Amino acid sequence: MTEHFDRVTFRALARERLWPTPPSAHNAGRAGENHMGQPLPRERLSEPRPAAVLVPVVGRGPEVTVLLTQRSAHLRNHASQIAFPGGRVDATDPTPLATALRETEEEVGLARRYIEPLGYLDTLRTPSGFSIVPVVAWVEPGFDLVRNPDEVDDIFEVPFSFLMNAGNHQRMMREYPGGPREIYAMPYGERHIWGVTAKIIRNLYEKLYEGV
Protein backbone atom coordinates (compact mmCIF):
# COMPACT_ATOMS: atom_id res chain seq x y z
CA MET A 1 0.00 0.00 0.00
CA THR A 2 3.06 2.30 0.13
CA GLU A 3 2.44 3.49 -3.41
CA HIS A 4 -0.78 5.17 -2.24
CA PHE A 5 1.12 7.57 0.04
CA ASP A 6 2.70 9.77 -2.63
CA ARG A 7 1.45 13.34 -2.83
CA VAL A 8 -0.48 12.98 -6.09
CA THR A 9 -2.43 9.88 -5.00
CA PHE A 10 -3.08 11.17 -1.48
CA ARG A 11 -4.42 14.51 -2.67
CA ALA A 12 -6.60 12.83 -5.32
CA LEU A 13 -8.06 10.41 -2.75
CA ALA A 14 -8.65 13.22 -0.26
CA ARG A 15 -10.50 15.33 -2.81
CA GLU A 16 -12.60 12.32 -3.83
CA ARG A 17 -13.43 10.74 -0.45
CA LEU A 18 -13.43 13.45 2.23
CA TRP A 19 -16.45 15.63 2.98
CA PRO A 20 -16.17 18.76 0.76
CA THR A 21 -17.92 20.91 3.40
CA PRO A 22 -18.05 20.75 7.22
CA PRO A 23 -19.98 17.55 7.96
CA SER A 24 -22.46 18.64 10.63
CA ALA A 25 -25.40 17.99 8.31
CA HIS A 26 -24.27 14.58 7.02
CA ASN A 27 -22.06 13.19 9.77
CA ALA A 28 -22.54 9.48 10.42
CA GLY A 29 -22.23 9.92 14.20
CA ARG A 30 -25.35 10.15 16.37
CA ALA A 31 -26.17 12.49 19.22
CA GLY A 32 -25.41 11.00 22.61
CA GLU A 33 -22.43 8.93 21.39
CA ASN A 34 -18.71 9.50 21.78
CA HIS A 35 -15.98 9.08 19.14
CA MET A 36 -16.10 5.26 19.46
CA GLY A 37 -19.88 5.11 19.00
CA GLN A 38 -20.45 4.46 22.69
CA PRO A 39 -23.12 6.21 24.82
CA LEU A 40 -21.95 9.39 26.51
CA PRO A 41 -22.34 9.80 30.28
CA ARG A 42 -25.50 11.72 31.19
CA GLU A 43 -23.51 14.79 32.25
CA ARG A 44 -22.02 15.03 28.73
CA LEU A 45 -25.33 15.14 26.87
CA SER A 46 -25.60 18.94 27.06
CA GLU A 47 -24.95 21.16 24.03
CA PRO A 48 -21.36 20.51 22.87
CA ARG A 49 -18.80 23.27 22.49
CA PRO A 50 -17.80 23.64 18.80
CA ALA A 51 -14.12 23.23 17.91
CA ALA A 52 -11.96 22.50 14.87
CA VAL A 53 -8.50 21.02 14.30
CA LEU A 54 -6.13 20.90 11.35
CA VAL A 55 -4.79 17.54 10.18
CA PRO A 56 -1.58 18.73 8.46
CA VAL A 57 -0.11 16.22 5.98
CA VAL A 58 3.36 17.47 5.06
CA GLY A 59 4.98 16.66 1.72
CA ARG A 60 8.61 16.02 2.63
CA GLY A 61 9.82 14.49 -0.60
CA PRO A 62 8.95 10.80 -0.86
CA GLU A 63 8.28 10.56 2.90
CA VAL A 64 4.93 12.17 3.65
CA THR A 65 4.44 13.00 7.33
CA VAL A 66 1.74 14.22 9.71
CA LEU A 67 2.43 17.18 12.00
CA LEU A 68 1.32 16.78 15.63
CA THR A 69 1.78 18.63 18.89
CA GLN A 70 2.16 17.76 22.53
CA ARG A 71 -0.10 20.03 24.54
CA SER A 72 1.32 22.02 27.44
CA ALA A 73 1.29 20.29 30.80
CA HIS A 74 -0.52 23.15 32.53
CA LEU A 75 -3.57 23.31 30.25
CA ARG A 76 -6.98 22.72 31.80
CA ASN A 77 -8.18 20.27 29.13
CA HIS A 78 -6.13 17.36 27.75
CA ALA A 79 -2.83 18.50 29.30
CA SER A 80 0.33 16.86 27.86
CA GLN A 81 -1.67 14.85 25.33
CA ILE A 82 -0.72 14.40 21.69
CA ALA A 83 -3.03 16.53 19.55
CA PHE A 84 -3.59 18.20 16.24
CA PRO A 85 -3.33 22.00 16.26
CA GLY A 86 -6.75 23.50 16.83
CA GLY A 87 -9.22 24.66 19.44
CA ARG A 88 -12.56 26.25 20.20
CA VAL A 89 -14.53 28.13 17.57
CA ASP A 90 -14.45 31.87 18.31
CA ALA A 91 -17.42 34.13 17.64
CA THR A 92 -15.32 35.86 14.97
CA ASP A 93 -14.58 32.61 13.08
CA PRO A 94 -16.91 32.32 10.06
CA THR A 95 -16.18 28.61 9.46
CA PRO A 96 -14.46 25.60 11.08
CA LEU A 97 -11.69 26.04 8.52
CA ALA A 98 -11.10 29.58 9.78
CA THR A 99 -10.86 28.22 13.33
CA ALA A 100 -8.39 25.50 12.34
CA LEU A 101 -6.16 27.92 10.41
CA ARG A 102 -6.21 30.56 13.15
CA GLU A 103 -5.48 28.08 15.94
CA THR A 104 -2.69 26.43 13.93
CA GLU A 105 -1.00 29.77 13.35
CA GLU A 106 -1.40 30.71 17.02
CA GLU A 107 -0.13 27.38 18.39
CA VAL A 108 2.74 26.46 16.05
CA GLY A 109 3.25 29.48 13.78
CA LEU A 110 2.42 27.62 10.56
CA ALA A 111 1.61 30.32 8.00
CA ARG A 112 -1.57 29.89 5.97
CA ARG A 113 0.20 30.30 2.63
CA TYR A 114 1.70 26.81 3.06
CA ILE A 115 -1.67 25.15 3.74
CA GLU A 116 -4.00 23.71 1.09
CA PRO A 117 -7.30 22.48 2.64
CA LEU A 118 -8.47 19.23 1.03
CA GLY A 119 -11.66 18.26 2.89
CA TYR A 120 -13.24 17.30 6.19
CA LEU A 121 -13.43 14.17 8.33
CA ASP A 122 -16.43 13.18 10.46
CA THR A 123 -17.31 15.47 13.34
CA LEU A 124 -16.32 13.94 16.69
CA ARG A 125 -18.00 14.37 20.07
CA THR A 126 -15.45 14.14 22.90
CA PRO A 127 -15.97 12.96 26.48
CA SER A 128 -14.92 16.46 27.61
CA GLY A 129 -17.88 18.04 25.81
CA PHE A 130 -16.43 19.31 22.53
CA SER A 131 -17.74 18.76 19.00
CA ILE A 132 -14.64 18.74 16.77
CA VAL A 133 -14.51 19.26 13.00
CA PRO A 134 -11.20 17.90 11.59
CA VAL A 135 -9.89 19.70 8.49
CA VAL A 136 -7.42 17.68 6.39
CA ALA A 137 -4.83 19.80 4.61
CA TRP A 138 -1.76 19.42 2.45
CA VAL A 139 1.23 21.40 3.75
CA GLU A 140 4.13 22.32 1.49
CA PRO A 141 7.57 22.23 3.16
CA GLY A 142 9.66 25.36 3.58
CA PHE A 143 7.69 26.74 6.51
CA ASP A 144 9.12 27.88 9.84
CA LEU A 145 7.38 26.93 13.07
CA VAL A 146 7.17 29.05 16.23
CA ARG A 147 5.86 27.12 19.24
CA ASN A 148 3.48 28.92 21.59
CA PRO A 149 4.74 27.76 25.01
CA ASP A 150 1.43 28.63 26.64
CA GLU A 151 -0.30 25.94 24.57
CA VAL A 152 2.31 23.57 23.14
CA ASP A 153 5.27 21.78 24.75
CA ASP A 154 6.53 20.12 21.56
CA ILE A 155 5.96 19.86 17.80
CA PHE A 156 6.89 16.73 15.86
CA GLU A 157 6.08 14.73 12.74
CA VAL A 158 5.16 11.06 12.30
CA PRO A 159 5.49 9.15 9.00
CA PHE A 160 2.14 9.04 7.21
CA SER A 161 2.78 5.41 6.25
CA PHE A 162 3.00 4.45 9.95
CA LEU A 163 -0.28 6.15 10.83
CA MET A 164 -2.09 4.70 7.79
CA ASN A 165 -1.04 1.13 8.67
CA ALA A 166 -4.02 -0.53 10.36
CA GLY A 167 -1.62 -2.90 12.12
CA ASN A 168 -0.49 0.07 14.24
CA HIS A 169 -4.05 0.89 15.35
CA GLN A 170 -4.45 -0.61 18.81
CA ARG A 171 -7.59 -0.69 20.95
CA MET A 172 -7.31 -0.17 24.67
CA MET A 173 -9.56 0.40 27.68
CA ARG A 174 -9.39 3.65 29.64
CA GLU A 175 -11.28 4.78 32.72
CA TYR A 176 -13.66 7.71 32.33
CA PRO A 177 -16.35 9.13 34.58
CA GLY A 178 -19.18 6.67 34.12
CA GLY A 179 -16.93 3.65 33.60
CA PRO A 180 -14.24 2.17 31.32
CA ARG A 181 -14.36 2.88 27.58
CA GLU A 182 -12.57 1.50 24.56
CA ILE A 183 -10.34 3.92 22.64
CA TYR A 184 -7.79 3.80 19.84
CA ALA A 185 -4.06 4.09 20.52
CA MET A 186 -1.05 4.32 18.16
CA PRO A 187 2.21 4.27 20.14
CA TYR A 188 5.10 5.68 18.11
CA GLY A 189 8.45 5.51 19.90
CA GLU A 190 8.14 7.57 23.06
CA ARG A 191 4.95 9.20 21.77
CA HIS A 192 1.60 7.81 22.91
CA ILE A 193 -1.06 8.84 20.40
CA TRP A 194 -4.49 7.91 21.73
CA GLY A 195 -8.10 8.97 22.24
CA VAL A 196 -9.62 11.58 19.97
CA THR A 197 -6.38 12.22 18.07
CA ALA A 198 -6.01 8.52 17.31
CA LYS A 199 -9.68 8.32 16.30
CA ILE A 200 -9.22 11.20 13.84
CA ILE A 201 -6.26 9.33 12.33
CA ARG A 202 -8.31 6.14 12.18
CA ASN A 203 -11.15 8.00 10.47
CA LEU A 204 -8.72 9.33 7.86
CA TYR A 205 -7.47 5.78 7.24
CA GLU A 206 -11.01 4.42 6.92
CA LYS A 207 -12.05 7.10 4.43
CA LEU A 208 -8.94 6.97 2.23
CA TYR A 209 -7.35 3.54 2.48
CA GLU A 210 -9.58 0.92 4.09
CA GLY A 211 -10.08 -1.75 1.46
CA VAL A 212 -7.57 -0.20 -0.96
C-alpha positions in Angstrom: 0.0 0.0 0.0 3.1 2.3 0.1 2.4 3.5 -3.4 -0.8 5.2 -2.2 1.1 7.6 0.0 2.7 9.8 -2.6 1.4 13.3 -2.8 -0.5 13.0 -6.1 -2.4 9.9 -5.0 -3.1 11.2 -1.5 -4.4 14.5 -2.7 -6.6 12.8 -5.3 -8.1 10.4 -2.7 -8.6 13.2 -0.3 -10.5 15.3 -2.8 -12.6 12.3 -3.8 -13.4 10.7 -0.5 -13.4 13.4 2.2 -16.4 15.6 3.0 -16.2 18.8 0.8 -17.9 20.9 3.4 -18.1 20.7 7.2 -20.0 17.5 8.0 -22.5 18.6 10.6 -25.4 18.0 8.3 -24.3 14.6 7.0 -22.1 13.2 9.8 -22.5 9.5 10.4 -22.2 9.9 14.2 -25.3 10.1 16.4 -26.2 12.5 19.2 -25.4 11.0 22.6 -22.4 8.9 21.4 -18.7 9.5 21.8 -16.0 9.1 19.1 -16.1 5.3 19.5 -19.9 5.1 19.0 -20.4 4.5 22.7 -23.1 6.2 24.8 -21.9 9.4 26.5 -22.3 9.8 30.3 -25.5 11.7 31.2 -23.5 14.8 32.2 -22.0 15.0 28.7 -25.3 15.1 26.9 -25.6 18.9 27.1 -24.9 21.2 24.0 -21.4 20.5 22.9 -18.8 23.3 22.5 -17.8 23.6 18.8 -14.1 23.2 17.9 -12.0 22.5 14.9 -8.5 21.0 14.3 -6.1 20.9 11.4 -4.8 17.5 10.2 -1.6 18.7 8.5 -0.1 16.2 6.0 3.4 17.5 5.1 5.0 16.7 1.7 8.6 16.0 2.6 9.8 14.5 -0.6 8.9 10.8 -0.9 8.3 10.6 2.9 4.9 12.2 3.7 4.4 13.0 7.3 1.7 14.2 9.7 2.4 17.2 12.0 1.3 16.8 15.6 1.8 18.6 18.9 2.2 17.8 22.5 -0.1 20.0 24.5 1.3 22.0 27.4 1.3 20.3 30.8 -0.5 23.2 32.5 -3.6 23.3 30.2 -7.0 22.7 31.8 -8.2 20.3 29.1 -6.1 17.4 27.7 -2.8 18.5 29.3 0.3 16.9 27.9 -1.7 14.8 25.3 -0.7 14.4 21.7 -3.0 16.5 19.6 -3.6 18.2 16.2 -3.3 22.0 16.3 -6.7 23.5 16.8 -9.2 24.7 19.4 -12.6 26.2 20.2 -14.5 28.1 17.6 -14.5 31.9 18.3 -17.4 34.1 17.6 -15.3 35.9 15.0 -14.6 32.6 13.1 -16.9 32.3 10.1 -16.2 28.6 9.5 -14.5 25.6 11.1 -11.7 26.0 8.5 -11.1 29.6 9.8 -10.9 28.2 13.3 -8.4 25.5 12.3 -6.2 27.9 10.4 -6.2 30.6 13.2 -5.5 28.1 15.9 -2.7 26.4 13.9 -1.0 29.8 13.3 -1.4 30.7 17.0 -0.1 27.4 18.4 2.7 26.5 16.1 3.3 29.5 13.8 2.4 27.6 10.6 1.6 30.3 8.0 -1.6 29.9 6.0 0.2 30.3 2.6 1.7 26.8 3.1 -1.7 25.1 3.7 -4.0 23.7 1.1 -7.3 22.5 2.6 -8.5 19.2 1.0 -11.7 18.3 2.9 -13.2 17.3 6.2 -13.4 14.2 8.3 -16.4 13.2 10.5 -17.3 15.5 13.3 -16.3 13.9 16.7 -18.0 14.4 20.1 -15.4 14.1 22.9 -16.0 13.0 26.5 -14.9 16.5 27.6 -17.9 18.0 25.8 -16.4 19.3 22.5 -17.7 18.8 19.0 -14.6 18.7 16.8 -14.5 19.3 13.0 -11.2 17.9 11.6 -9.9 19.7 8.5 -7.4 17.7 6.4 -4.8 19.8 4.6 -1.8 19.4 2.4 1.2 21.4 3.7 4.1 22.3 1.5 7.6 22.2 3.2 9.7 25.4 3.6 7.7 26.7 6.5 9.1 27.9 9.8 7.4 26.9 13.1 7.2 29.0 16.2 5.9 27.1 19.2 3.5 28.9 21.6 4.7 27.8 25.0 1.4 28.6 26.6 -0.3 25.9 24.6 2.3 23.6 23.1 5.3 21.8 24.7 6.5 20.1 21.6 6.0 19.9 17.8 6.9 16.7 15.9 6.1 14.7 12.7 5.2 11.1 12.3 5.5 9.2 9.0 2.1 9.0 7.2 2.8 5.4 6.2 3.0 4.4 10.0 -0.3 6.1 10.8 -2.1 4.7 7.8 -1.0 1.1 8.7 -4.0 -0.5 10.4 -1.6 -2.9 12.1 -0.5 0.1 14.2 -4.1 0.9 15.4 -4.5 -0.6 18.8 -7.6 -0.7 20.9 -7.3 -0.2 24.7 -9.6 0.4 27.7 -9.4 3.6 29.6 -11.3 4.8 32.7 -13.7 7.7 32.3 -16.4 9.1 34.6 -19.2 6.7 34.1 -16.9 3.6 33.6 -14.2 2.2 31.3 -14.4 2.9 27.6 -12.6 1.5 24.6 -10.3 3.9 22.6 -7.8 3.8 19.8 -4.1 4.1 20.5 -1.1 4.3 18.2 2.2 4.3 20.1 5.1 5.7 18.1 8.4 5.5 19.9 8.1 7.6 23.1 5.0 9.2 21.8 1.6 7.8 22.9 -1.1 8.8 20.4 -4.5 7.9 21.7 -8.1 9.0 22.2 -9.6 11.6 20.0 -6.4 12.2 18.1 -6.0 8.5 17.3 -9.7 8.3 16.3 -9.2 11.2 13.8 -6.3 9.3 12.3 -8.3 6.1 12.2 -11.2 8.0 10.5 -8.7 9.3 7.9 -7.5 5.8 7.2 -11.0 4.4 6.9 -12.0 7.1 4.4 -8.9 7.0 2.2 -7.3 3.5 2.5 -9.6 0.9 4.1 -10.1 -1.8 1.5 -7.6 -0.2 -1.0 
